[in-house]
Amino acid sequence: LGVYARIDFLLTDEGEAYCLEANTLPGMTPTSLLPQEAAHYGLDYPSLCEAIVNLSLKRYEEV
């Protein structure tokens, strides 16, 4: 799960978390969940894309 992924959980009323799925290639349109989550933390769509590219290049250079 290299630079980005989306992992979905189900949280029970008792507070137990169950992993539903790991999406290794989540949607990346401006209205997809990952960009919306990034925006919640103050990272706009162009900055998110730039961060993914920069992290990917860094990982590539380390190999």
PDB file of N, CA, C, O and CB in Angstrom:
ATOM      1  N   LEU A   1       0.840  -1.173   0.000  1.00  0.00           N
ATOM      2  CA  LEU A   1       0.000   0.000   0.000  1.00  0.00           C
ATOM      3  C   LEU A   1       0.883   1.232   0.000  1.00  0.00           C
ATOM      4  O   LEU A   1       0.838   2.053   0.917  1.00  0.00           O
ATOM      5  CB  LEU A   1      -0.955   0.000   1.207  1.00  0.00           C
ATOM      6  N   GLY A   2       1.671   1.343  -1.027  1.00  0.00           N
ATOM      7  CA  GLY A   2       2.698   2.355  -1.181  1.00  0.00           C
ATOM      8  C   GLY A   2       2.399   3.758  -0.709  1.00  0.00           C
ATOM      9  O   GLY A   2       2.464   4.026   0.491  1.00  0.00           O
ATOM     10  N   VAL A   3       2.076   4.650  -1.602  1.00  0.00           N
ATOM     11  CA  VAL A   3       1.971   6.069  -1.277  1.00  0.00           C
ATOM     12  C   VAL A   3       0.570   6.435  -0.779  1.00  0.00           C
ATOM     13  O   VAL A   3       0.433   7.242   0.140  1.00  0.00           O
ATOM     14  CB  VAL A   3       2.327   6.912  -2.496  1.00  0.00           C
ATOM     15  N   TYR A   4      -0.448   5.860  -1.367  1.00  0.00           N
ATOM     16  CA  TYR A   4      -1.798   6.150  -0.891  1.00  0.00           C
ATOM     17  C   TYR A   4      -2.711   4.956  -1.151  1.00  0.00           C
ATOM     18  O   TYR A   4      -2.511   4.188  -2.092  1.00  0.00           O
ATOM     19  CB  TYR A   4      -2.359   7.418  -1.573  1.00  0.00           C
ATOM     20  N   ALA A   5      -3.694   4.826  -0.312  1.00  0.00           N
ATOM     21  CA  ALA A   5      -4.718   3.797  -0.422  1.00  0.00           C
ATOM     22  C   ALA A   5      -5.903   4.264   0.417  1.00  0.00           C
ATOM     23  O   ALA A   5      -5.800   5.226   1.178  1.00  0.00           O
ATOM     24  CB  ALA A   5      -4.185   2.384   0.051  1.00  0.00           C
ATOM     25  N   ARG A   6      -7.014   3.579   0.269  1.00  0.00           N
ATOM     26  CA  ARG A   6      -8.160   3.851   1.131  1.00  0.00           C
ATOM     27  C   ARG A   6      -8.560   2.533   1.767  1.00  0.00           C
ATOM     28  O   ARG A   6      -8.766   1.540   1.069  1.00  0.00           O
ATOM     29  CB  ARG A   6      -9.357   4.494   0.334  1.00  0.00           C
ATOM     30  N   ILE A   7      -8.670   2.519   3.081  1.00  0.00           N
ATOM     31  CA  ILE A   7      -9.069   1.314   3.796  1.00  0.00           C
ATOM     32  C   ILE A   7     -10.385   1.611   4.498  1.00  0.00           C
ATOM     33  O   ILE A   7     -10.489   2.553   5.284  1.00  0.00           O
ATOM     34  CB  ILE A   7      -7.967   0.854   4.815  1.00  0.00           C
ATOM     35  N   ASP A   8     -11.387   0.792   4.202  1.00  0.00           N
ATOM     36  CA  ASP A   8     -12.723   0.996   4.757  1.00  0.00           C
ATOM     37  C   ASP A   8     -12.932   0.094   5.964  1.00  0.00           C
ATOM     38  O   ASP A   8     -12.615  -1.095   5.933  1.00  0.00           O
ATOM     39  CB  ASP A   8     -13.803   0.726   3.693  1.00  0.00           C
ATOM     40  N   PHE A   9     -13.469   0.678   7.022  1.00  0.00           N
ATOM     41  CA  PHE A   9     -13.760  -0.047   8.255  1.00  0.00           C
ATOM     42  C   PHE A   9     -15.233   0.097   8.603  1.00  0.00           C
ATOM     43  O   PHE A   9     -15.886   1.071   8.227  1.00  0.00           O
ATOM     44  CB  PHE A   9     -12.878   0.462   9.415  1.00  0.00           C
ATOM     45  N   LEU A  10     -15.735  -0.878   9.318  1.00  0.00           N
ATOM     46  CA  LEU A  10     -17.059  -0.818   9.906  1.00  0.00           C
ATOM     47  C   LEU A  10     -16.863  -0.757  11.410  1.00  0.00           C
ATOM     48  O   LEU A  10     -16.154  -1.590  11.975  1.00  0.00           O
ATOM     49  CB  LEU A  10     -17.950  -2.045   9.482  1.00  0.00           C
ATOM     50  N   LEU A  11     -17.472   0.206  12.058  1.00  0.00           N
ATOM     51  CA  LEU A  11     -17.357   0.364  13.502  1.00  0.00           C
ATOM     52  C   LEU A  11     -18.683  -0.038  14.136  1.00  0.00           C
ATOM     53  O   LEU A  11     -19.729   0.535  13.831  1.00  0.00           O
ATOM     54  CB  LEU A  11     -16.972   1.829  13.883  1.00  0.00           C
ATOM     55  N   THR A  12     -18.627  -1.039  15.030  1.00  0.00           N
ATOM     56  CA  THR A  12     -19.844  -1.505  15.690  1.00  0.00           C
ATOM     57  C   THR A  12     -20.247  -0.548  16.806  1.00  0.00           C
ATOM     58  O   THR A  12     -19.474   0.326  17.199  1.00  0.00           O
ATOM     59  CB  THR A  12     -19.646  -2.924  16.251  1.00  0.00           C
ATOM     60  N   ASP A  13     -21.450  -0.721  17.303  1.00  0.00           N
ATOM     61  CA  ASP A  13     -21.922   0.094  18.428  1.00  0.00           C
ATOM     62  C   ASP A  13     -21.056  -0.110  19.665  1.00  0.00           C
ATOM     63  O   ASP A  13     -20.987   0.761  20.531  1.00  0.00           O
ATOM     64  CB  ASP A  13     -23.379  -0.241  18.753  1.00  0.00           C
ATOM     65  N   GLU A  14     -20.393  -1.270  19.746  1.00  0.00           N
ATOM     66  CA  GLU A  14     -19.522  -1.576  20.881  1.00  0.00           C
ATOM     67  C   GLU A  14     -18.116  -1.012  20.702  1.00  0.00           C
ATOM     68  O   GLU A  14     -17.275  -1.154  21.589  1.00  0.00           O
ATOM     69  CB  GLU A  14     -19.447  -3.076  21.088  1.00  0.00           C
ATOM     70  N   GLY A  15     -17.856  -0.379  19.571  1.00  0.00           N
ATOM     71  CA  GLY A  15     -16.550   0.217  19.330  1.00  0.00           C
ATOM     72  C   GLY A  15     -15.543  -0.710  18.678  1.00  0.00           C
ATOM     73  O   GLY A  15     -14.363  -0.370  18.590  1.00  0.00           O
ATOM     74  N   GLU A  16     -15.984  -1.881  18.215  1.00  0.00           N
ATOM     75  CA  GLU A  16     -15.077  -2.794  17.521  1.00  0.00           C
ATOM     76  C   GLU A  16     -14.989  -2.390  16.054  1.00  0.00           C
ATOM     77  O   GLU A  16     -16.003  -2.088  15.424  1.00  0.00           O
ATOM     78  CB  GLU A  16     -15.553  -4.271  17.661  1.00  0.00           C
ATOM     79  N   ALA A  17     -13.779  -2.387  15.516  1.00  0.00           N
ATOM     80  CA  ALA A  17     -13.567  -2.030  14.115  1.00  0.00           C
ATOM     81  C   ALA A  17     -13.306  -3.287  13.294  1.00  0.00           C
ATOM     82  O   ALA A  17     -12.503  -4.137  13.680  1.00  0.00           O
ATOM     83  CB  ALA A  17     -12.391  -1.037  13.972  1.00  0.00           C
ATOM     84  N   TYR A  18     -13.985  -3.393  12.171  1.00  0.00           N
ATOM     85  CA  TYR A  18     -13.795  -4.499  11.243  1.00  0.00           C
ATOM     86  C   TYR A  18     -13.361  -3.928   9.901  1.00  0.00           C
ATOM     87  O   TYR A  18     -14.007  -3.034   9.355  1.00  0.00           O
ATOM     88  CB  TYR A  18     -15.095  -5.349  11.100  1.00  0.00           C
ATOM     89  N   CYS A  19     -12.260  -4.455   9.376  1.00  0.00           N
ATOM     90  CA  CYS A  19     -11.774  -4.014   8.070  1.00  0.00           C
ATOM     91  C   CYS A  19     -12.653  -4.619   6.985  1.00  0.00           C
ATOM     92  O   CYS A  19     -12.805  -5.838   6.907  1.00  0.00           O
ATOM     93  CB  CYS A  19     -10.283  -4.413   7.860  1.00  0.00           C
ATOM     94  N   LEU A  20     -13.226  -3.772   6.155  1.00  0.00           N
ATOM     95  CA  LEU A  20     -14.077  -4.240   5.070  1.00  0.00           C
ATOM     96  C   LEU A  20     -13.277  -4.492   3.800  1.00  0.00           C
ATOM     97  O   LEU A  20     -13.442  -5.525   3.152  1.00  0.00           O
ATOM     98  CB  LEU A  20     -15.180  -3.236   4.797  1.00  0.00           C
ATOM     99  N   GLU A  21     -12.412  -3.548   3.445  1.00  0.00           N
ATOM    100  CA  GLU A  21     -11.605  -3.710   2.238  1.00  0.00           C
ATOM    101  C   GLU A  21     -10.462  -2.707   2.219  1.00  0.00           C
ATOM    102  O   GLU A  21     -10.533  -1.640   2.829  1.00  0.00           O
ATOM    103  CB  GLU A  21     -12.473  -3.549   0.982  1.00  0.00           C
ATOM    104  N   ALA A  22      -9.418  -3.075   1.509  1.00  0.00           N
ATOM    105  CA  ALA A  22      -8.311  -2.161   1.238  1.00  0.00           C
ATOM    106  C   ALA A  22      -8.354  -1.846  -0.250  1.00  0.00           C
ATOM    107  O   ALA A  22      -8.215  -2.743  -1.082  1.00  0.00           O
ATOM    108  CB  ALA A  22      -6.916  -2.778   1.663  1.00  0.00           C
ATOM    109  N   ASN A  23      -8.543  -0.601  -0.579  1.00  0.00           N
ATOM    110  CA  ASN A  23      -8.605  -0.165  -1.967  1.00  0.00           C
ATOM    111  C   ASN A  23      -7.259   0.464  -2.306  1.00  0.00           C
ATOM    112  O   ASN A  23      -6.964   1.586  -1.895  1.00  0.00           O
ATOM    113  CB  ASN A  23      -9.791   0.843  -2.209  1.00  0.00           C
ATOM    114  N   THR A  24      -6.447  -0.275  -3.062  1.00  0.00           N
ATOM    115  CA  THR A  24      -5.093   0.188  -3.373  1.00  0.00           C
ATOM    116  C   THR A  24      -5.050   1.209  -4.503  1.00  0.00           C
ATOM    117  O   THR A  24      -3.996   1.778  -4.788  1.00  0.00           O
ATOM    118  CB  THR A  24      -4.227  -0.985  -3.732  1.00  0.00           C
ATOM    119  N   LEU A  25      -6.179   1.440  -5.141  1.00  0.00           N
ATOM    120  CA  LEU A  25      -6.249   2.455  -6.191  1.00  0.00           C
ATOM    121  C   LEU A  25      -7.581   3.200  -6.071  1.00  0.00           C
ATOM    122  O   LEU A  25      -8.455   3.057  -6.926  1.00  0.00           O
ATOM    123  CB  LEU A  25      -6.094   1.808  -7.609  1.00  0.00           C
ATOM    124  N   PRO A  26      -7.733   3.994  -5.007  1.00  0.00           N
ATOM    125  CA  PRO A  26      -9.002   4.696  -4.805  1.00  0.00           C
ATOM    126  C   PRO A  26      -9.204   5.800  -5.835  1.00  0.00           C
ATOM    127  O   PRO A  26      -8.256   6.263  -6.469  1.00  0.00           O
ATOM    128  CB  PRO A  26      -9.063   5.284  -3.400  1.00  0.00           C
ATOM    129  N   GLY A  27     -10.443   6.205  -5.985  1.00  0.00           N
ATOM    130  CA  GLY A  27     -10.771   7.273  -6.922  1.00  0.00           C
ATOM    131  C   GLY A  27      -9.974   8.539  -6.638  1.00  0.00           C
ATOM    132  O   GLY A  27      -9.710   8.873  -5.483  1.00  0.00           O
ATOM    133  N   MET A  28      -9.594   9.238  -7.700  1.00  0.00           N
ATOM    134  CA  MET A  28      -8.806  10.461  -7.538  1.00  0.00           C
ATOM    135  C   MET A  28      -9.399  11.635  -8.306  1.00  0.00           C
ATOM    136  O   MET A  28      -8.679  12.564  -8.672  1.00  0.00           O
ATOM    137  CB  MET A  28      -7.380  10.225  -7.992  1.00  0.00           C
ATOM    138  N   THR A  29     -10.713  11.599  -8.553  1.00  0.00           N
ATOM    139  CA  THR A  29     -11.334  12.796  -9.111  1.00  0.00           C
ATOM    140  C   THR A  29     -11.502  13.796  -7.967  1.00  0.00           C
ATOM    141  O   THR A  29     -11.474  13.397  -6.803  1.00  0.00           O
ATOM    142  CB  THR A  29     -12.719  12.466  -9.802  1.00  0.00           C
ATOM    143  N   PRO A  30     -11.673  15.059  -8.265  1.00  0.00           N
ATOM    144  CA  PRO A  30     -11.812  16.040  -7.182  1.00  0.00           C
ATOM    145  C   PRO A  30     -12.960  15.742  -6.214  1.00  0.00           C
ATOM    146  O   PRO A  30     -12.943  16.213  -5.077  1.00  0.00           O
ATOM    147  CB  PRO A  30     -12.012  17.405  -7.770  1.00  0.00           C
ATOM    148  N   THR A  31     -13.961  14.961  -6.654  1.00  0.00           N
ATOM    149  CA  THR A  31     -15.096  14.657  -5.775  1.00  0.00           C
ATOM    150  C   THR A  31     -14.989  13.278  -5.124  1.00  0.00           C
ATOM    151  O   THR A  31     -15.919  12.859  -4.434  1.00  0.00           O
ATOM    152  CB  THR A  31     -16.388  14.746  -6.559  1.00  0.00           C
ATOM    153  N   SER A  32     -13.890  12.568  -5.324  1.00  0.00           N
ATOM    154  CA  SER A  32     -13.699  11.251  -4.706  1.00  0.00           C
ATOM    155  C   SER A  32     -13.413  11.401  -3.214  1.00  0.00           C
ATOM    156  O   SER A  32     -13.098  12.492  -2.740  1.00  0.00           O
ATOM    157  CB  SER A  32     -12.548  10.484  -5.399  1.00  0.00           C
ATOM    158  N   LEU A  33     -13.525  10.296  -2.481  1.00  0.00           N
ATOM    159  CA  LEU A  33     -13.362  10.343  -1.026  1.00  0.00           C
ATOM    160  C   LEU A  33     -11.973  10.795  -0.591  1.00  0.00           C
ATOM    161  O   LEU A  33     -11.855  11.604   0.330  1.00  0.00           O
ATOM    162  CB  LEU A  33     -13.650   8.989  -0.440  1.00  0.00           C
ATOM    163  N   LEU A  34     -10.922  10.294  -1.227  1.00  0.00           N
ATOM    164  CA  LEU A  34      -9.567  10.645  -0.787  1.00  0.00           C
ATOM    165  C   LEU A  34      -9.308  12.153  -0.887  1.00  0.00           C
ATOM    166  O   LEU A  34      -8.833  12.741   0.085  1.00  0.00           O
ATOM    167  CB  LEU A  34      -8.529   9.883  -1.622  1.00  0.00           C
ATOM    168  N   PRO A  35      -9.598  12.798  -2.012  1.00  0.00           N
ATOM    169  CA  PRO A  35      -9.421  14.250  -2.065  1.00  0.00           C
ATOM    170  C   PRO A  35     -10.320  14.999  -1.074  1.00  0.00           C
ATOM    171  O   PRO A  35      -9.923  16.036  -0.544  1.00  0.00           O
ATOM    172  CB  PRO A  35      -9.696  14.745  -3.469  1.00  0.00           C
ATOM    173  N   GLN A  36     -11.519  14.483  -0.824  1.00  0.00           N
ATOM    174  CA  GLN A  36     -12.395  15.122   0.163  1.00  0.00           C
ATOM    175  C   GLN A  36     -11.794  15.022   1.564  1.00  0.00           C
ATOM    176  O   GLN A  36     -11.839  15.981   2.335  1.00  0.00           O
ATOM    177  CB  GLN A  36     -13.797  14.478   0.139  1.00  0.00           C
ATOM    178  N   GLU A  37     -11.231  13.854   1.887  1.00  0.00           N
ATOM    179  CA  GLU A  37     -10.594  13.681   3.195  1.00  0.00           C
ATOM    180  C   GLU A  37      -9.380  14.593   3.329  1.00  0.00           C
ATOM    181  O   GLU A  37      -9.158  15.181   4.387  1.00  0.00           O
ATOM    182  CB  GLU A  37     -10.179  12.213   3.404  1.00  0.00           C
ATOM    183  N   ALA A  38      -8.591  14.712   2.256  1.00  0.00           N
ATOM    184  CA  ALA A  38      -7.422  15.590   2.289  1.00  0.00           C
ATOM    185  C   ALA A  38      -7.859  17.043   2.489  1.00  0.00           C
ATOM    186  O   ALA A  38      -7.229  17.788   3.239  1.00  0.00           O
ATOM    187  CB  ALA A  38      -6.597  15.449   0.986  1.00  0.00           C
ATOM    188  N   ALA A  39      -8.934  17.438   1.817  1.00  0.00           N
ATOM    189  CA  ALA A  39      -9.444  18.809   1.951  1.00  0.00           C
ATOM    190  C   ALA A  39      -9.870  19.090   3.389  1.00  0.00           C
ATOM    191  O   ALA A  39      -9.712  20.204   3.886  1.00  0.00           O
ATOM    192  CB  ALA A  39     -10.629  19.042   0.992  1.00  0.00           C
ATOM    193  N   HIS A  40     -10.405  18.083   4.041  1.00  0.00           N
ATOM    194  CA  HIS A  40     -10.808  18.244   5.443  1.00  0.00           C
ATOM    195  C   HIS A  40      -9.615  18.639   6.314  1.00  0.00           C
ATOM    196  O   HIS A  40      -9.770  19.354   7.304  1.00  0.00           O
ATOM    197  CB  HIS A  40     -11.440  16.942   5.973  1.00  0.00           C
ATOM    198  N   TYR A  41      -8.429  18.169   5.936  1.00  0.00           N
ATOM    199  CA  TYR A  41      -7.210  18.476   6.690  1.00  0.00           C
ATOM    200  C   TYR A  41      -6.419  19.630   6.076  1.00  0.00           C
ATOM    201  O   TYR A  41      -5.262  19.854   6.430  1.00  0.00           O
ATOM    202  CB  TYR A  41      -6.328  17.243   6.771  1.00  0.00           C
ATOM    203  N   GLY A  42      -7.055  20.367   5.146  1.00  0.00           N
ATOM    204  CA  GLY A  42      -6.445  21.575   4.614  1.00  0.00           C
ATOM    205  C   GLY A  42      -5.585  21.388   3.378  1.00  0.00           C
ATOM    206  O   GLY A  42      -4.872  22.310   2.983  1.00  0.00           O
ATOM    207  N   LEU A  43      -5.636  20.213   2.755  1.00  0.00           N
ATOM    208  CA  LEU A  43      -4.826  19.947   1.565  1.00  0.00           C
ATOM    209  C   LEU A  43      -5.734  19.987   0.341  1.00  0.00           C
ATOM    210  O   LEU A  43      -6.589  19.117   0.175  1.00  0.00           O
ATOM    211  CB  LEU A  43      -4.092  18.566   1.673  1.00  0.00           C
ATOM    212  N   ASP A  44      -5.553  21.001  -0.528  1.00  0.00           N
ATOM    213  CA  ASP A  44      -6.404  21.098  -1.706  1.00  0.00           C
ATOM    214  C   ASP A  44      -6.000  20.049  -2.747  1.00  0.00           C
ATOM    215  O   ASP A  44      -4.959  19.403  -2.624  1.00  0.00           O
ATOM    216  CB  ASP A  44      -6.326  22.514  -2.310  1.00  0.00           C
ATOM    217  N   TYR A  45      -6.846  19.892  -3.773  1.00  0.00           N
ATOM    218  CA  TYR A  45      -6.654  18.827  -4.763  1.00  0.00           C
ATOM    219  C   TYR A  45      -5.302  18.909  -5.481  1.00  0.00           C
ATOM    220  O   TYR A  45      -4.605  17.897  -5.562  1.00  0.00           O
ATOM    221  CB  TYR A  45      -7.768  18.877  -5.785  1.00  0.00           C
ATOM    222  N   PRO A  46      -4.906  20.083  -6.009  1.00  0.00           N
ATOM    223  CA  PRO A  46      -3.592  20.143  -6.667  1.00  0.00           C
ATOM    224  C   PRO A  46      -2.441  19.796  -5.715  1.00  0.00           C
ATOM    225  O   PRO A  46      -1.485  19.132  -6.114  1.00  0.00           O
ATOM    226  CB  PRO A  46      -3.368  21.535  -7.250  1.00  0.00           C
ATOM    227  N   SER A  47      -2.530  20.239  -4.476  1.00  0.00           N
ATOM    228  CA  SER A  47      -1.470  19.932  -3.502  1.00  0.00           C
ATOM    229  C   SER A  47      -1.437  18.448  -3.174  1.00  0.00           C
ATOM    230  O   SER A  47      -0.361  17.877  -2.997  1.00  0.00           O
ATOM    231  CB  SER A  47      -1.670  20.744  -2.214  1.00  0.00           C
ATOM    232  N   LEU A  48      -2.607  17.815  -3.092  1.00  0.00           N
ATOM    233  CA  LEU A  48      -2.668  16.368  -2.859  1.00  0.00           C
ATOM    234  C   LEU A  48      -1.990  15.619  -4.002  1.00  0.00           C
ATOM    235  O   LEU A  48      -1.179  14.724  -3.765  1.00  0.00           O
ATOM    236  CB  LEU A  48      -4.135  15.899  -2.707  1.00  0.00           C
ATOM    237  N   CYS A  49      -2.319  15.983  -5.240  1.00  0.00           N
ATOM    238  CA  CYS A  49      -1.708  15.322  -6.402  1.00  0.00           C
ATOM    239  C   CYS A  49      -0.197  15.521  -6.404  1.00  0.00           C
ATOM    240  O   CYS A  49       0.554  14.588  -6.686  1.00  0.00           O
ATOM    241  CB  CYS A  49      -2.312  15.863  -7.714  1.00  0.00           C
ATOM    242  N   GLU A  50       0.244  16.727  -6.091  1.00  0.00           N
ATOM    243  CA  GLU A  50       1.681  17.010  -6.034  1.00  0.00           C
ATOM    244  C   GLU A  50       2.358  16.180  -4.943  1.00  0.00           C
ATOM    245  O   GLU A  50       3.454  15.660  -5.150  1.00  0.00           O
ATOM    246  CB  GLU A  50       1.923  18.510  -5.785  1.00  0.00           C
ATOM    247  N   ALA A  51       1.719  16.058  -3.800  1.00  0.00           N
ATOM    248  CA  ALA A  51       2.289  15.266  -2.703  1.00  0.00           C
ATOM    249  C   ALA A  51       2.409  13.800  -3.098  1.00  0.00           C
ATOM    250  O   ALA A  51       3.409  13.157  -2.779  1.00  0.00           O
ATOM    251  CB  ALA A  51       1.427  15.401  -1.435  1.00  0.00           C
ATOM    252  N   ILE A  52       1.409  13.263  -3.785  1.00  0.00           N
ATOM    253  CA  ILE A  52       1.455  11.863  -4.224  1.00  0.00           C
ATOM    254  C   ILE A  52       2.595  11.659  -5.212  1.00  0.00           C
ATOM    255  O   ILE A  52       3.329  10.676  -5.117  1.00  0.00           O
ATOM    256  CB  ILE A  52       0.111  11.444  -4.865  1.00  0.00           C
ATOM    257  N   VAL A  53       2.750  12.582  -6.161  1.00  0.00           N
ATOM    258  CA  VAL A  53       3.844  12.478  -7.135  1.00  0.00           C
ATOM    259  C   VAL A  53       5.193  12.557  -6.425  1.00  0.00           C
ATOM    260  O   VAL A  53       6.080  11.745  -6.690  1.00  0.00           O
ATOM    261  CB  VAL A  53       3.736  13.594  -8.204  1.00  0.00           C
ATOM    262  N   ASN A  54       5.353  13.522  -5.530  1.00  0.00           N
ATOM    263  CA  ASN A  54       6.634  13.680  -4.827  1.00  0.00           C
ATOM    264  C   ASN A  54       6.972  12.463  -3.977  1.00  0.00           C
ATOM    265  O   ASN A  54       8.118  12.015  -3.974  1.00  0.00           O
ATOM    266  CB  ASN A  54       6.602  14.924  -3.948  1.00  0.00           C
ATOM    267  N   LEU A  55       5.998  11.924  -3.260  1.00  0.00           N
ATOM    268  CA  LEU A  55       6.242  10.725  -2.454  1.00  0.00           C
ATOM    269  C   LEU A  55       6.569   9.523  -3.333  1.00  0.00           C
ATOM    270  O   LEU A  55       7.418   8.705  -2.979  1.00  0.00           O
ATOM    271  CB  LEU A  55       5.025  10.414  -1.580  1.00  0.00           C
ATOM    272  N   SER A  56       5.899   9.418  -4.476  1.00  0.00           N
ATOM    273  CA  SER A  56       6.177   8.320  -5.406  1.00  0.00           C
ATOM    274  C   SER A  56       7.592   8.422  -5.955  1.00  0.00           C
ATOM    275  O   SER A  56       8.297   7.417  -6.041  1.00  0.00           O
ATOM    276  CB  SER A  56       5.164   8.320  -6.559  1.00  0.00           C
ATOM    277  N   LEU A  57       8.014   9.632  -6.330  1.00  0.00           N
ATOM    278  CA  LEU A  57       9.379   9.825  -6.833  1.00  0.00           C
ATOM    279  C   LEU A  57      10.407   9.502  -5.758  1.00  0.00           C
ATOM    280  O   LEU A  57      11.438   8.894  -6.046  1.00  0.00           O
ATOM    281  CB  LEU A  57       9.572  11.266  -7.328  1.00  0.00           C
ATOM    282  N   LYS A  58      10.135   9.899  -4.536  1.00  0.00           N
ATOM    283  CA  LYS A  58      11.048   9.607  -3.432  1.00  0.00           C
ATOM    284  C   LYS A  58      11.180   8.101  -3.231  1.00  0.00           C
ATOM    285  O   LYS A  58      12.288   7.596  -3.049  1.00  0.00           O
ATOM    286  CB  LYS A  58      10.559  10.277  -2.135  1.00  0.00           C
ATOM    287  N   ARG A  59      10.065   7.383  -3.262  1.00  0.00           N
ATOM    288  CA  ARG A  59      10.109   5.919  -3.117  1.00  0.00           C
ATOM    289  C   ARG A  59      10.891   5.292  -4.269  1.00  0.00           C
ATOM    290  O   ARG A  59      11.667   4.360  -4.058  1.00  0.00           O
ATOM    291  CB  ARG A  59       8.676   5.332  -3.062  1.00  0.00           C
ATOM    292  N   TYR A  60      10.686   5.804  -5.494  1.00  0.00           N
ATOM    293  CA  TYR A  60      11.378   5.272  -6.664  1.00  0.00           C
ATOM    294  C   TYR A  60      12.883   5.475  -6.538  1.00  0.00           C
ATOM    295  O   TYR A  60      13.662   4.582  -6.872  1.00  0.00           O
ATOM    296  CB  TYR A  60      10.858   5.937  -7.945  1.00  0.00           C
ATOM    297  N   GLU A  61      13.296   6.647  -6.056  1.00  0.00           N
ATOM    298  CA  GLU A  61      14.724   6.950  -5.911  1.00  0.00           C
ATOM    299  C   GLU A  61      15.384   6.082  -4.851  1.00  0.00           C
ATOM    300  O   GLU A  61      16.587   5.832  -4.924  1.00  0.00           O
ATOM    301  CB  GLU A  61      14.917   8.417  -5.563  1.00  0.00           C
ATOM    302  N   GLU A  62      14.617   5.617  -3.866  1.00  0.00           N
ATOM    303  CA  GLU A  62      15.172   4.803  -2.788  1.00  0.00           C
ATOM    304  C   GLU A  62      15.380   3.351  -3.198  1.00  0.00           C
ATOM    305  O   GLU A  62      16.083   2.607  -2.512  1.00  0.00           O
ATOM    306  CB  GLU A  62      14.268   4.861  -1.583  1.00  0.00           C
ATOM    307  N   VAL A  63      14.781   2.946  -4.298  1.00  0.00           N
ATOM    308  CA  VAL A  63      14.879   1.541  -4.740  1.00  0.00           C
ATOM    309  C   VAL A  63      16.185   1.277  -5.436  1.00  0.00           C
ATOM    310  O   VAL A  63      16.436   0.153  -5.871  1.00  0.00           O
ATOM    311  CB  VAL A  63      13.728   1.182  -5.668  1.00  0.00           C
TER     312      VAL A  63
END
